[in-house]
Amino acid sequence: MIRNLLNSSKNGLTFLAPMVRYSRLPFRLLCRKYGTDVVYSPMFIAEGFSKSQQARDADFMTSSDDTPLIVQFAAKDPVLFLKSSALVANSCAGVDLNCGCPQKWAMSGGLGCEMLNHPDIIQSCVETVRSNIPNLPVSVKIRICTKTHETAADCGMGHLEVDGAFHGGCMHRTLELVRTIERAGADFITIHGRTAQTSSSTPVCMEAIKMIKEAASIPIIGNGDIFSDFDVQNMKEQTNVDGFMSARGLLQNPSLFYPHFLQRLNVPYEQSIFAHPPISVFTDFVDISSSFSLPYKLLHNHIMLMAFPLLAKGERDSLAGCTSPAMLHDFLSYYVT
């Protein structure tokens, strides 16, 4: 299904990135309502997910409207990746292996970006699921590789050249990894255009994403620095990727991809309308969250991320002080119009 969607989309599919805590069912449904094509679950740790029914019940929820959904696992053991994938195979459109989380707790446990140093394990994870659950699409999310123990500064991030970038070895390792993932049978790859050590304030390396897209034989999704429809178009023009993934951009504006969706339908629209989330995004999210009992603290965090750019400092302080759904409803009714 996902591969067919990617191959049939003329202007590229849009993706909600996997985010611990934040990409839960209510937010996934909100993003879908405002034009996002494919959504990811939060990143689950395969070891705990496969062994604990309590962990699965607490963290994994979906619905009939939550499709296509990709469930992402952080795993370093092909058997645990397979067991976790088998548990969700009938509830999703595919599973994804996280090899792109740069957080220290993940990497110190051999997960996330640490997996970039173990292409053999990545290959085995993909092959194991592919051979045991052949109808379940498998993808991998990666970052740009560096030489072992090489820092982002050493890599020359932001000054990519075919021969000299990242000391000449980084892109070689990255392209070799892409080929390994392809041989293993993955359906597509998502590339975040930074290394594990690169700050999120450093622009993504479009040229690196372009090189990966040109070298790959399977669809490539570009990730990083997508906060507006202009950013979507810019990445398309610079890299020709098959899809676009956003995390922080969608947290700030769940209608981020709606212009892209309308363009596909040849529906005219005012660009300025979706520069910030319209009031309907807020009211829809409160309603959806109520239907699925999203914890108030998480609802409040989402609303703060969406509303802060629209508010003056005093208004932001008032929003931060809302301690109940009723207070939040009253605030939105008065301030966000």
C-alpha positions as CSV (number, residue, x, y, z in Angstrom):
1,M,0.0,0.0,0.0
2,I,2.7,2.5,1.0
3,R,4.9,1.6,-1.9
4,N,2.0,2.0,-4.3
5,L,1.1,5.4,-2.8
6,L,4.7,6.6,-3.2
7,N,4.9,5.4,-6.8
8,S,1.6,7.0,-7.7
9,S,2.0,10.4,-6.0
10,K,3.1,13.0,-8.5
11,N,4.0,15.8,-6.1
12,G,5.2,13.6,-3.2
13,L,3.5,12.2,-0.1
14,T,3.6,13.9,3.3
15,F,4.5,12.3,6.6
16,L,4.1,13.0,10.3
17,A,7.3,11.9,11.9
18,P,7.5,9.5,14.8
19,M,7.8,11.4,18.1
20,V,8.0,10.0,21.6
21,R,4.7,11.0,23.4
22,Y,3.6,13.4,20.8
23,S,2.6,11.4,17.7
24,R,-0.2,9.6,19.6
25,L,-3.6,8.8,18.0
26,P,-5.4,12.1,18.6
27,F,-2.6,14.1,17.0
28,R,-2.2,11.7,14.1
29,L,-6.0,12.0,13.4
30,L,-5.7,15.8,13.5
31,C,-2.8,15.9,11.1
32,R,-4.7,13.5,8.8
33,K,-7.7,15.9,8.8
34,Y,-5.5,18.7,7.6
35,G,-3.8,16.9,4.7
36,T,-1.0,14.7,6.0
37,D,-0.9,11.5,4.0
38,V,1.0,9.0,6.2
39,V,1.5,9.1,9.9
40,Y,4.0,7.4,12.2
41,S,3.4,6.1,15.7
42,P,5.7,7.2,18.5
43,M,9.0,5.3,18.6
44,F,8.5,2.1,20.6
45,I,11.4,0.2,22.2
46,A,11.0,-3.3,20.7
47,E,12.3,-5.1,23.7
48,G,9.6,-3.7,26.1
49,F,6.9,-3.7,23.4
50,S,7.3,-7.3,22.5
51,K,7.5,-8.5,26.1
52,S,4.9,-6.5,27.9
53,Q,1.2,-6.4,27.2
54,Q,0.9,-3.6,29.7
55,A,3.4,-1.5,27.7
56,R,1.5,-2.2,24.5
57,D,-1.9,-1.3,26.0
58,A,-0.5,1.9,27.5
59,D,1.3,3.2,24.4
60,F,-0.3,1.8,21.3
61,M,-3.7,2.8,20.1
62,T,-5.2,3.1,16.6
63,S,-8.6,3.4,15.0
64,S,-10.3,2.7,11.7
65,D,-9.5,6.2,10.5
66,D,-5.9,5.9,11.4
67,T,-4.6,4.7,8.1
68,P,-2.0,4.5,6.6
69,L,-0.1,4.1,9.8
70,I,3.6,3.2,10.1
71,V,4.6,1.8,13.5
72,Q,8.2,2.5,14.4
73,F,10.5,0.4,16.6
74,A,13.9,1.0,18.1
75,A,15.6,-2.4,18.0
76,K,19.0,-3.9,17.9
77,D,17.9,-7.5,17.9
78,P,16.2,-8.9,14.7
79,V,14.1,-11.3,16.7
80,L,12.7,-8.6,18.9
81,F,12.0,-6.4,15.9
82,L,10.2,-9.4,14.3
83,K,8.2,-10.1,17.4
84,S,7.1,-6.5,17.8
85,S,6.3,-6.2,14.1
86,A,4.1,-9.4,14.3
87,L,2.1,-7.9,17.1
88,V,1.1,-4.9,15.0
89,A,1.1,-6.4,11.5
90,N,-2.7,-6.5,11.3
91,S,-3.1,-2.9,12.7
92,C,-0.8,-0.9,10.4
93,A,0.4,-0.3,6.9
94,G,4.0,-1.0,7.7
95,V,6.8,-1.0,10.3
96,D,9.9,1.1,10.5
97,L,13.3,0.5,12.1
98,N,14.6,3.6,13.9
99,C,18.2,4.2,13.1
100,G,18.0,8.0,13.4
101,C,17.3,8.9,17.0
102,P,20.2,11.0,18.2
103,Q,19.3,11.1,21.9
104,K,22.0,9.9,24.2
105,W,19.9,7.5,26.1
106,A,19.0,5.7,22.9
107,M,22.5,5.6,21.5
108,S,24.0,4.5,24.8
109,G,21.7,1.5,24.7
110,G,22.8,0.6,21.1
111,L,19.6,2.0,19.6
112,G,18.8,4.9,17.2
113,C,21.8,6.4,15.5
114,E,24.1,3.9,17.1
115,M,22.7,1.4,14.6
116,L,24.3,3.4,11.8
117,N,27.5,1.8,12.9
118,H,26.0,-1.7,12.5
119,P,24.7,-2.1,9.0
120,D,24.8,-5.9,9.4
121,I,22.2,-5.7,12.2
122,I,20.1,-3.3,10.2
123,Q,20.2,-5.7,7.2
124,S,19.3,-8.6,9.4
125,C,16.4,-6.7,11.0
126,V,14.8,-5.9,7.7
127,E,15.4,-9.3,6.2
128,T,14.0,-11.1,9.2
129,V,10.7,-9.2,9.0
130,R,10.6,-9.4,5.2
131,S,11.1,-13.2,5.2
132,N,8.7,-14.0,8.1
133,I,5.9,-11.4,7.3
134,P,6.3,-10.9,3.6
135,N,3.1,-8.8,3.1
136,L,4.2,-6.3,5.8
137,P,6.1,-3.3,4.3
138,V,9.3,-2.5,6.1
139,S,11.2,0.8,6.1
140,V,14.2,2.3,7.8
141,K,14.8,5.9,9.1
142,I,18.4,7.0,9.1
143,R,20.6,10.1,9.4
144,I,23.8,11.0,7.5
145,C,26.6,8.7,8.6
146,T,29.9,9.9,9.9
147,K,33.2,8.1,10.3
148,T,33.4,6.3,13.7
149,H,33.9,8.9,16.5
150,E,33.8,11.8,13.9
151,T,32.1,14.9,15.1
152,A,29.8,17.1,13.1
153,A,32.4,19.8,13.0
154,D,35.0,17.3,11.7
155,C,32.5,16.3,9.0
156,G,32.2,19.8,7.6
157,M,28.4,19.9,7.9
158,G,26.9,22.5,5.6
159,H,29.9,22.4,3.2
160,L,29.2,19.2,1.3
161,E,31.3,18.4,-1.7
162,V,31.4,15.2,-3.6
163,D,35.1,14.5,-2.7
164,G,35.8,16.6,0.4
165,A,32.6,16.6,2.5
166,F,32.6,14.8,5.8
167,H,36.3,14.0,5.2
168,G,35.3,12.1,2.1
169,G,34.0,9.1,4.0
170,C,30.7,10.1,5.5
171,M,28.7,10.1,2.3
172,H,30.4,6.9,1.2
173,R,29.3,5.2,4.4
174,T,25.8,6.6,4.0
175,L,25.4,5.5,0.4
176,E,26.8,2.0,1.3
177,L,24.2,1.8,4.1
178,V,21.4,2.8,1.7
179,R,22.5,0.0,-0.7
180,T,22.6,-2.5,2.2
181,I,19.0,-1.5,3.2
182,E,17.9,-1.8,-0.4
183,R,19.4,-5.3,-0.7
184,A,17.6,-6.3,2.5
185,G,14.3,-5.6,0.9
186,A,13.1,-2.4,2.5
187,D,10.2,-0.6,0.8
188,F,11.5,2.9,1.4
189,I,14.1,4.9,3.4
190,T,13.6,8.2,5.3
191,I,16.8,10.3,5.5
192,H,17.1,13.1,8.1
193,G,19.6,15.5,6.5
194,R,21.8,15.9,9.6
195,T,24.3,13.7,11.4
196,A,23.6,12.4,14.9
197,Q,25.9,15.2,16.3
198,T,24.5,18.1,14.3
199,S,22.4,20.6,16.1
200,S,18.8,21.1,15.0
201,S,19.7,24.8,14.5
202,T,22.1,23.8,11.7
203,P,20.3,23.6,8.3
204,V,19.8,20.2,6.9
205,C,22.2,19.2,4.1
206,M,20.0,19.2,1.0
207,E,22.9,18.1,-1.2
208,A,23.4,15.0,0.9
209,I,19.7,14.1,0.6
210,K,19.9,14.7,-3.2
211,M,22.9,12.3,-3.5
212,I,21.0,9.6,-1.6
213,K,17.9,10.1,-3.8
214,E,19.9,9.9,-7.0
215,A,21.7,6.8,-5.8
216,A,18.7,4.9,-4.5
217,S,16.5,2.5,-6.3
218,I,13.6,2.7,-3.8
219,P,11.6,5.7,-2.7
220,I,13.4,8.2,-0.4
221,I,11.6,10.5,2.1
222,G,13.3,13.7,3.1
223,N,13.2,14.9,6.7
224,G,14.3,18.0,8.4
225,D,13.6,21.8,8.4
226,I,10.0,21.5,7.0
227,F,8.0,24.2,8.6
228,S,6.0,25.6,5.7
229,D,4.7,24.8,2.2
230,F,7.7,26.8,0.9
231,D,10.0,24.3,2.6
232,V,8.2,21.4,1.0
233,Q,8.6,22.9,-2.4
234,N,12.2,23.9,-1.7
235,M,13.1,20.3,-0.7
236,K,11.4,18.9,-3.8
237,E,13.2,21.2,-6.1
238,Q,16.6,20.6,-4.5
239,T,16.4,16.9,-3.9
240,N,13.5,15.4,-5.9
241,V,12.6,13.1,-3.0
242,D,9.4,11.0,-3.1
243,G,8.0,12.4,0.2
244,F,8.4,14.9,2.9
245,M,8.4,14.3,6.7
246,S,8.0,16.9,9.4
247,A,8.1,16.7,13.2
248,R,8.5,20.2,14.8
249,G,6.8,21.8,11.9
250,L,3.6,19.8,12.4
251,L,3.7,20.3,16.1
252,Q,3.6,24.0,15.6
253,N,1.1,23.8,12.7
254,P,-0.8,20.6,12.1
255,S,-2.2,22.2,8.9
256,L,1.3,22.5,7.5
257,F,0.7,20.1,4.7
258,Y,-2.8,21.2,3.8
259,P,-1.6,23.5,0.9
260,H,0.3,20.5,-0.6
261,F,-2.8,18.5,-0.3
262,L,-4.9,21.2,-2.0
263,Q,-2.4,21.5,-4.8
264,R,-2.7,17.8,-5.5
265,L,-6.5,18.3,-6.0
266,N,-6.0,21.5,-8.0
267,V,-8.0,23.4,-5.4
268,P,-7.2,27.2,-5.2
269,Y,-6.3,28.5,-1.7
270,E,-4.8,31.5,0.1
271,Q,-1.3,30.7,1.2
272,S,-1.5,33.0,4.2
273,I,-4.4,31.1,5.6
274,F,-2.2,28.2,6.5
275,A,0.9,30.1,7.6
276,H,-0.3,29.4,11.1
277,P,-2.9,26.9,12.3
278,P,-6.5,28.2,11.8
279,I,-8.9,28.3,14.8
280,S,-10.5,25.1,13.6
281,V,-7.3,23.2,14.2
282,F,-7.5,24.1,17.9
283,T,-11.1,23.2,18.3
284,D,-10.8,20.0,16.3
285,F,-7.9,18.9,18.4
286,V,-9.7,19.5,21.7
287,D,-12.7,17.5,20.4
288,I,-10.5,14.6,19.1
289,S,-8.5,14.5,22.3
290,S,-11.7,14.4,24.4
291,S,-12.9,11.4,22.3
292,F,-9.8,9.4,23.0
293,S,-9.0,10.6,26.6
294,L,-5.7,12.2,25.8
295,P,-4.0,13.2,29.1
296,Y,-4.6,16.9,29.8
297,K,-0.9,17.6,30.3
298,L,-0.2,16.4,26.8
299,L,-3.2,18.2,25.3
300,H,-2.0,21.4,27.0
301,N,1.6,20.9,25.6
302,H,0.3,20.5,22.1
303,I,-1.9,23.7,22.3
304,M,1.0,25.7,23.7
305,L,3.2,24.6,20.8
306,M,0.6,25.6,18.3
307,A,-0.6,28.8,19.9
308,F,2.7,30.4,21.2
309,P,3.6,32.0,17.8
310,L,0.2,33.7,17.7
311,L,0.2,35.2,21.2
312,A,1.8,38.1,23.0
313,K,3.9,37.4,26.1
314,G,1.1,38.1,28.5
315,E,-1.3,35.8,26.6
316,R,1.3,33.1,26.6
317,D,1.6,33.3,30.3
318,S,-2.2,33.0,30.6
319,L,-2.2,29.9,28.4
320,A,0.6,28.4,30.4
321,G,-1.5,28.9,33.5
322,C,-4.5,26.9,32.2
323,T,-4.9,23.9,34.4
324,S,-8.0,22.2,33.2
325,P,-9.9,21.5,29.9
326,A,-12.5,24.1,30.8
327,M,-9.9,26.8,31.3
328,L,-8.2,25.8,28.1
329,H,-11.5,26.0,26.2
330,D,-12.3,29.5,27.6
331,F,-8.8,30.7,26.7
332,L,-9.0,29.5,23.1
333,S,-12.5,31.0,22.7
334,Y,-11.3,34.4,23.8
335,Y,-7.7,34.6,22.5
336,V,-7.4,32.4,19.4
337,T,-9.7,33.7,16.7
